[in-house]
Amino acid sequence: MTAPVIHLWRIFKWGRILARHGALRGIERDPLTPPPVRRIARLARFGARVPKVPAYADALQAIGPAAIKFGQTLATRPDLVGEEAAHDLMRLQDALPPVAFDLICEQMVQSLGKPVDALFASIDPEPIGAASIAQVHSAVTTDGRRVAVKVLRPGVEAEFARAIDTYEWAAAQVEGMGRETRRLRPRLVVETFKRWTARELDLRREGASASELREAMEAEPGFTVPAIDWQRTSGKVLTLEWVDGIKLSKREELIAAGHDTAHLAQILIRAFLRQAISEGFFHADMHQGNLFALADGRIAAIDFGIMGRIDRRARVWLAEILYGLITGNYARVAEIHFEAGYVPPHHSVDEFATALRAVGEPMRGLPVKEMSVGAMLDGLFAITRDFDMQTQPHLLLLQKTMVMVEGVATRLDPDINMWDAAAPFIREWIRTELGPEAWVADRIVRDVRTLARLPDLIRNIEARYPPPGGAPPSPPLKEIEVVRIGGGWRYAAVAVLAALGGAAAMWVIL
């Protein structure tokens, strides 16, 4: 177990970098920040030249690869870090210097168990992309297929393990400091990040996600996912079909190549809705750098390290919430929030419906192209504190992805409106899933399954039927001792001791 002084030294070192980029200003000024955290932020800033405009993304890039990935997680939490910080963190691009090709080849040999030339006829030593966890090379297999080869950076697992250990410790200290920090559940944020990185640090799991999404999207002919070459894939190497297309970020090139950008925008929105609502399994990093327009008019996606999953019950609630906001049925939207357990029962359904109306109505009179799903979702976040709504990480990830998709679609077609594009799909899905035929079919299936499970249900009914709630059960969090420190002078003393012990601590860290 890592000693608290090591965690404190790491936090102090990272805090100094954040302070130099102005990234601690929001923490110091937020009245909801626990006083101990505010004092530590001031200590980290002491003597630093703070810029007027905070550069959150630049600060995390300066800290290192684990911080970059953690910043991408925080970009999904505007309720936790604020809108300004979340928007800036969205620009994290994982741009890092590439690892030497000799080390990459050595990693491939160790992981695949064969010489590189036994699997690939050629491989370009210059990477086409270098990120915080891995880098990608273009290659040709021995049977003549062009592929992309993604290889983990050597030593990245140990670096992430050290950082996550300190994130968990710090989150445990913060969560015990007040009601608001408990509502935001920072420990669950870190646990979510830990699960994301566990998936990304095992490239077989990323390959499995791509394979699952490829099967799920067979019903959407305009959207495709590259096939995985499992014979050339391992925990540290992922080989997949080469995508030969134009990035959706290059609108002028798309138009010059004869693509209908408005049609591409429609394909993108339908593909996202099918993933999130129909399948409950969605690509959660659909920025324009990960999306390509193919010559035949289809859209192809890459990079499946961050995926979201929503169970059927939550998808039904989500579809009804979105459709209720589209049609102005705020009473029904409020009822769903209470049914799902998102809002505690001691609040008034009618009052919550009125708060929702205050968010939705100002947009209803706007021209179509000025309406925004992202703006409405941001408004929903603004009322969560008043109604004691606990954070739902699975919905926050979906919100971040929805805003991202809307942004890409709008750049392709400035006149598109997410509401107009989404309404027919959601309406049809609700009719299919919640109509009378679907209700009868679901009832028959449920009853037959219940009868089959009757002996187990009788023996363990409480375990089988927990109280209803909209969020999936939280993962178990490990026990972390919370350090109790008194007045501000003690924080200063701890910081000074951490600084004095820094040289010795660095030997332990590194």
N, C-alpha and C positions, 0 to 999 in steps of 0.2 A: 504494500500500500504506500502511495506517495505521501510524504510528509506535508503538513499544511504549509510549512515555510517554503517548500518548493512551489506549491500552487500560488502562494502569495508573490513569490519572485516572478513567476511567469506572468501573472496578472499585472504586476507593476510594470514589467518590461513591455507588455502589449499595450498597457494604458498609456505609457509615454509615447508610443508610436501613434496611437489614436489621438492623443492630445495635440501632437505636432500637426495633425491634419484637421484639427478642429472638430473631431468626431465625438468629443465628450461634451460639447456645449449643450446639446439637447438634454442630456442626462442631468446636467447641473441645473438647468432652468425649469425642468418639468416639476411642477409641484407635487406630483404623485410619486416621484422618485424617493425611495426610503432614505432618510437622513444619513445612515452609514454609507450607502452607495454614493451619495452626493459628496460626502467628505473625501472618500477615496478618489473620486474623479478630480476633485480640486487638488489633492496631493499629486496626482499623476500629471496634472497640467502645470504645476509650480515650475516657473522658470522657462517654460516652453513658449516659443513664438507661435501664436495661434492665428491661422488665417481667418478672414472674415466669413468666407463661404466654406462650410464643412465639405470635405472630400472623403466620404465614408468608404467608397469602393477603393480609392487609392490607398487608404490606410490599411485595409484588409489585404490588399495585394502586397503591401510592404511587409506585413507580418508573415505571410507565407501561404502555402497551398491549403492547409487545413482551414485557415481563416477565410480564404476565398470561398471555399465550399460552405462554411458556416454563414458567410454573408449571403450566399444564394438562398439558404434556409430563411434567414431573417428578412429577405426581400418578400417573403410570403406573409410576413407578420406586421403589417402597418399598425395594427392595434398595439403592438409591443414597442416598436422602434419609431413610430410616427410616419406620416405620409412622405415627408421630405426625404428621410433616410431610406425608406423602402424604395422610393423612386430612384434614388441614386444607386442603391445596391443592385438594381436591375441591370446595370450596365457592366457588371462583373463578367468578363469574357474569358477568364482562365488563361490569359496570354502570359506564358512563361517561356524562358529560354529552353530550347530542346535539350534532351539528354544525348550524350555522345552515341553515335550509331553502334559502336562496338559494344557498349553496355546494353543497348536494346537487343542486339543479336544474342548476347550472352543470356539475357533474361528469357528470350524466346526458346533457346536451346534447353535451358534448365526446366522451363515450364512445359514445353511440348515433348521433351525427351527425344528429339531427333535433330539432326543438323538442319540449318535453315535451307540449304540447297536441296535437301531431300523433300521439302514441302513446297518450295517456291522456286520457279525458274528465274525470277528476278525480283528485287525489292529496292525501291528508291531510298537511298540513305537520307535524303532530305525529307523531313516530315511535312505533311500537308496541314498539320495542326498539332500544337503542344499545349496541353492543359495542365491543371493542377494535379490530376491523378494519373493521366496517361497521355501518350502521343500516338498519332496515327500516320501510317506510311502506306503509300500505294505499292501494290505488288501484283505479280502474275503467278498463278499457281503452275505446278508442273504439268497440269492438263490443259493449260492455255487460258484460264479464266482470269479476268482482271478483278482484283478484290481490294478491300481496305483492311489493313491490319492494325488493330489497336493494342498497344502494349503498355502495361503498368510501368510507371516510373520506379526504378529500383529504390527500395527503402521507404516507399511512401506509406506502407502499412504501419511501420513503427512510429513515423512522424504523426500520423493521424491518431494513433492510440494515445500518445502523450498528450496531444491537444485535447482530445475528448475527455480524458481523465480529469483535466483541470476544468473544462467546461462543466462537467457534472458536479464537481466540488463547488464551483462558484455558484451554479444555479441553486444548489441546496442551501447555500448561505443566504442568497437573495430571497428565495421563496418563503423563508421563515420570518421575513422582516415586516410583513403587513398584509392587509386584506387584498389590496389591489394587486400586489405581486403574486399572491396565491391565485387570484382569479385568472391572471395571465399565464400561469403554469409554466414558468421557465424551465423546470426540470423536464417537462413533457416536450418542450421545444428541443432540448438537447437530446432527449431520447429519440425523437423523430429524426434529427440530424444523424444520430448514431446508426439508425436503421438504414437511412439513405446511403451513408458511406459504406456500410457493410455490403449493400447490394453493389455499389459501384466498385468496391475493392475486390469483388469476385466477378470477373468478367463472364463467367458461365451464367450467373444470375441475370446479368444484362442481356446476354444472348437469349436466355429463356423468356425474358420480358418481351424482347423483339419478336420472338417466335409466337408468343401468345397473342400479341397485338396484331401480327400479320394474319393469323387465323381469324381473329375477331373482325378484322376490317375487310374480309372477303365480300361482305355484303355492300361495301362502299367502293364501287369500281374506280372512282376518281382518286382514290388514296391508296398508296402502297407502302409496304415496309420491306427493306432488303432482306433476302434470305441469309440465314446463318450457315457458315461452313463449319459444321461441328467437328470434322476431322482435323481442323487446324485451329481449334478453340480450346482453351484451358482456363484455369483460374486467373492467369495473368496475361493471356493473349486471346483476343477476339477477332475472328476473321469473318467478314461479311461481304455480300455482293456489292460490287462497285455501283455507286449512283452517279450517272452521267446526266447532269441537268444544270439548270441555272438557279442560283439561290434566289429566294423570294425577296431578299433585300435589294436586288438589282432590278428595279422596275423598268428602267430604260432598256436594259438588255432583254427583258422579257417581252416588251413591246416590239423591239427590233426583230426578235425571233418569231414574231407572229402569234404570241400567246394572248388570249383574252383574259386580261387581269381581273375583270369583274367576275368572270366565270371561275377563275382560280379562287377568288375570295369566297364565293358561294361553296365551292368544294371544301375549302378549309373549315368553314363554319359547320357544315353538315358532318364532316369527319370528326370534329371535336365533339359535337353533340351525340353522335353515335357512340363514341368512346365513353363519354362521361355519363350519359343517361341510359342508353340501350345496353351497353356492355358493363359499365361500372369499372372499367379499367382504362386509364387514359395516360397519354404521353404528357408529362407535366413540365416539359421544357421545350414547348413549341415556339421558340423564338425564330425569327426569320433566317438566322444562320443555320438552323437545323432542318430547314424545309427547302426542297428543290422542286422546280417545275421540269418535268421530263418532256422529251420531244413530242410524245403522243398526247400531251395535255394533262396527264396525271400529276399529282403531288406526291413526292416521296419524303419520308422523314428519316432522320438518323439520330443517334445518341439517346439511348434508352436507359440511362443510369437513374433518372428520376421519374418514377411512375406513380400514379395515384390510383387508389382503389376505393370504391364506394359500394356498400351492400345494397340489395334491392330495396329494402325498406327506406333507406336514406335517399335512394334515387327517386322513389315515388314522391317523397316529401320535397326533394329538390325541384322536380318537374312541376309540382303543384305551386311551389313558392314562385318560381320564375313565371309560370303562366298567370298566377294571380297578380304579380306585379305588372305584367304586360297588359292585362285586362282591367287593372284597377280594383281587383277584389281584395282589398286590404284586410277585411274581416277574416277571410279564409286563410290568408297568409299568416295572420296572427294566430289563428287556431292551430295551424300546423306547427308553428314554433313551440306552442305549449304541448301539443301532442308528442312532439319529438323530444321534449325535455330540454330544448335549447334555452327556454326561459323558465325560471323557477315558478312554481304554482302560486306563490304568495302575491305575485303581481296580477294586475288586471288585464284580461284579454282585450277589453275595449280600449284601455289606455295605450296598449301596445299597438293596436290597429291604428289609432290616431297618430302615433309616432311614425309608423310606416307610411301613412298618408302624407305626412310632412316631408318625407324623403321622395316619394313617388310623384306626387301631384305637380311640383314645380317643373318636372320634365315633360309632362303630358302635353303642354301647350307649345313645346318647342318644335321647330322644323325637324323632319325625320332625321336628316343627317347630323343634327346637333345633339341628338339623344345618345346616351352612352350607358352601356351595361356597367362599365367600370365605375363611372361616376355614381350610379345608383348603388352599387355594392359598397363603395366607399361611404356613402351616406348611411347604409345599414350598419357599418362598423361604428359609426358615430353614436348610435343609440344603444350599443351593447352594454356600456358601462352603467347607464341609467337603469337598465333592467337586469343587472347582475348576470348577464349571459357569460357562461364560461367559454373559453376558447375551444373551438372545434378544429384541430389541425387538419383533418381530412377535408373540411370545407374551405379552410384558408388556402390550401394547396390548389383546390379547384378554382377558387376566386382568382388567385394569381395567374393561373393558366388561362382562365376566361378573359381576363384583362389583356394578357399577352396575345391571345388569338385575335381579339377585337382590334388590337393595335396593328397586327400584321395585315388583317383583312382590310382595315381602313387605308393603309398605305397602298394596298393593291387597288382598291376602289374607294376613293374619298367619299362617294355618295352612298356607300352601303350603310345599312343600319342593322346592328346585331339583333334588335327586337324583331324586325320584319323577317330577317333570315331565319331566326330561331323559332318563331311562333308556329309555322306549319308543322315543323318536325315535332315540337313538344306537344302540340295539340293532337297529332296523330298518335304519338306514343302514349299519351294519357288515355285516349279513346281505346287503344288496343290493350293497354295494361290494366285500365281501371273500368272498362266498359262491362256490361252485363255478362257477355260471354266469357271474358277473362275472369270475372268474379266467380262464376260457376265453376270454371276449370280449376282456379286456384283453391276453391273451397273443397272440391273433390280430392285434389292432391293432398291438401293439408289434413283432411279427415283420415284418409287412408294411411298417411305417414304417422299420424297421431296414434291410431289403433295399433300399428306395428310397434310403436315405441312404448305402449301402455305399461308393460312391466317396469321398464326403466324409469318412466315418468312417475310412477307410484313410489318407487324407492328413493328417487332423488328429485322431487318436483321443483324445489327451490333452485337447485343448481341448473335445472333445465329451463326454468322460466324466471330469469332475473327481472327486476322492475324495468319497464320500457324506458328507453332513452334514445336520443337521436345520434349520439356519438358512439363509435365503437369502444369497447372496453380499453382503458388505458393499460399499457404494458407495465409489468412490475418494475419498479425503480429500486436500485440497490441502496442499501443503508449508507448514508454519509453523515459523519459527525458534523454538527453545526457549531462553528466557533463563535462563542459569545464574547463580544468586546464592548467595553463601556464607552466613556466619553471620547470626544474628538482627539484629545491628546494621545490616547492609546492607539488610535489609527495612525497617527503620525509616528509613534514609536515603532509600530509594526512595520511601517513602510521603510523607516530608517534601518531597522534591523535587517529587513529583506534586502535592502540595497547593499548594506555592509557584507551580508553573507552571499551576495550575488556570485562572486567569483567561485566560491566553493560549491554553490548550488549548481552552477553551469556544468560542473563535472558530472553531477548526478543526472541533470537533464539530458545532456548530450552524450 
